[in-house]
Amino acid sequence: MHSPSICIVCCDRASKTQAEALARQTGLPLLSEKNDDFLLQVCFDQDRVSLLDSTLNTAIEVDFVAGTLAHRQQYGGGRGQAIAKAVGLKRGSTPGVLDITAGLGRDAYVLAGLGCRLTLVERSAVLHALIQDGIRRGREHAASAVVLQNFIKLVNADSISYMESLERNHRPDVIYIDPMYPVRKKSARVKKDMQILQRLLSPSPNPEQLLITALAYANERVVVKRPRHASPLGNIKPNTDIRSRKTRYDVYLTRPRPDSSSK
Ligand SMILES: C[S@@+](CC[C@H](N)C(=O)[O-])C[C@H]1O[C@@H](n2cnc3c(N)ncnc32)[C@H](O)[C@@H]1O
């Protein structure tokens, strides 16, 4: 869905400055109470930021303390899981990762829990505010605070410009990309939080440009998360892939650089 009606709601005095700053940055209307005429509402309420979908009557927020992320961090299979193999985690090797599609910070948190040091880049100011709030709350709890120490930087920017601005000695070992999956026809099967993200964000006209740029800036590899049976991003053939039940991680080695015949 394109250009959904969206507003910011601040019911929480303590968050007034932050809500006003987001309203100025995005140009979205700022209200003092919820209004279901808006399809999406960014709510600053009860010391947290959430994104409420009025028609689904569901709110999403970034929660590193409880729920699935905390569970996965505790019981998630460690360095044996597919994402860990894909970024090249081995005994004695823990690469630094630039996540250029931060979203709700979930994959980044899994990687941080495995010891990777991460920079997260997200171009949506709303999602950036959600992650920032999740990090703030996560730092107040011992278990998540330890993992969040590995979040070195959170940037609100377009990733292509961000990568292009990186000085040679600041280039990451690994660049991680999780582009928005194409909208499935049977949308009832798409999880509610993904439906909300799809409503918030306009689809990227050229997600393959993220990969093309990343290939020029990663010191060791680029990893692209795909649905298990989807074609590779931009039909650019990876050097290898790692599969889990529903997901495939396409791995592009940049050292030595893939030659043109591998594309
Ligand atoms: C599928 S979500 C990523 C979900 C994330 N991996 C997670 O675990 O929560 C894709 C995200 O990439 C962001 N994105 C897409 N293109 C971008 C770009 N050029 N620069 C920065 N962020 C971008 C979108 O705004 C969206 O939040």
The ligand as an SDF file (V2000), in Angstrom:
LIG
                    3D

 27 29  0  0  0  0  0  0  0  0999 V2000
   12.6850   -6.3810    5.6260 C   0  0  0  0  0  0  0  0  0  0  0  0
   13.1660   -4.9520    6.4880 S   0  0  0  0  0  0  0  0  0  0  0  0
   14.5790   -5.5170    7.3820 C   0  0  0  0  0  0  0  0  0  0  0  0
   14.2280   -6.2930    8.6040 C   0  0  0  0  0  0  0  0  0  0  0  0
   15.4380   -6.5200    9.4950 C   0  0  0  0  0  0  0  0  0  0  0  0
   16.4050   -7.4000    8.8780 N   0  0  0  0  0  0  0  0  0  0  0  0
   15.0320   -7.0760   10.8290 C   0  0  0  0  0  0  0  0  0  0  0  0
   15.5550   -8.1350   11.2060 O   0  0  0  0  0  0  0  0  0  0  0  0
   14.2250   -6.4480   11.5400 O   0  0  0  0  0  0  0  0  0  0  0  0
   13.9500   -3.9630    5.2550 C   0  0  0  0  0  0  0  0  0  0  0  0
   14.3510   -2.5910    5.7790 C   0  0  0  0  0  0  0  0  0  0  0  0
   15.3050   -2.0150    4.9050 O   0  0  0  0  0  0  0  0  0  0  0  0
   15.0980   -0.6280    4.8630 C   0  0  0  0  0  0  0  0  0  0  0  0
   15.7250   -0.1210    3.6400 N   0  0  0  0  0  0  0  0  0  0  0  0
   15.4290   -0.4620    2.3590 C   0  0  0  0  0  0  0  0  0  0  0  0
   16.2120    0.2200    1.5000 N   0  0  0  0  0  0  0  0  0  0  0  0
   17.0300    0.9970    2.2560 C   0  0  0  0  0  0  0  0  0  0  0  0
   18.0580    1.9380    1.9540 C   0  0  0  0  0  0  0  0  0  0  0  0
   18.4000    2.2220    0.6870 N   0  0  0  0  0  0  0  0  0  0  0  0
   18.6900    2.5410    2.9650 N   0  0  0  0  0  0  0  0  0  0  0  0
   18.3520    2.2730    4.2590 C   0  0  0  0  0  0  0  0  0  0  0  0
   17.3750    1.4030    4.6210 N   0  0  0  0  0  0  0  0  0  0  0  0
   16.7290    0.7720    3.6290 C   0  0  0  0  0  0  0  0  0  0  0  0
   13.5890   -0.5000    4.8690 C   0  0  0  0  0  0  0  0  0  0  0  0
   13.1850    0.8030    5.3120 O   0  0  0  0  0  0  0  0  0  0  0  0
   13.2000   -1.6100    5.8350 C   0  0  0  0  0  0  0  0  0  0  0  0
   13.0970   -1.1180    7.1480 O   0  0  0  0  0  0  0  0  0  0  0  0
  1  2  1  0
  2  3  1  0
  2 10  1  0
  3  4  1  0
  4  5  1  0
  5  6  1  0
  5  7  1  0
  7  8  2  0
  7  9  1  0
 10 11  1  0
 11 12  1  0
 11 26  1  0
 12 13  1  0
 13 14  1  0
 13 24  1  0
 14 15  1  0
 14 23  1  0
 15 16  2  0
 16 17  1  0
 17 18  1  0
 17 23  2  0
 18 19  1  0
 18 20  2  0
 20 21  1  0
 21 22  2  0
 22 23  1  0
 24 25  1  0
 24 26  1  0
 26 27  1  0
M  CHG  2   2   1   9  -1
M  END
$$$$
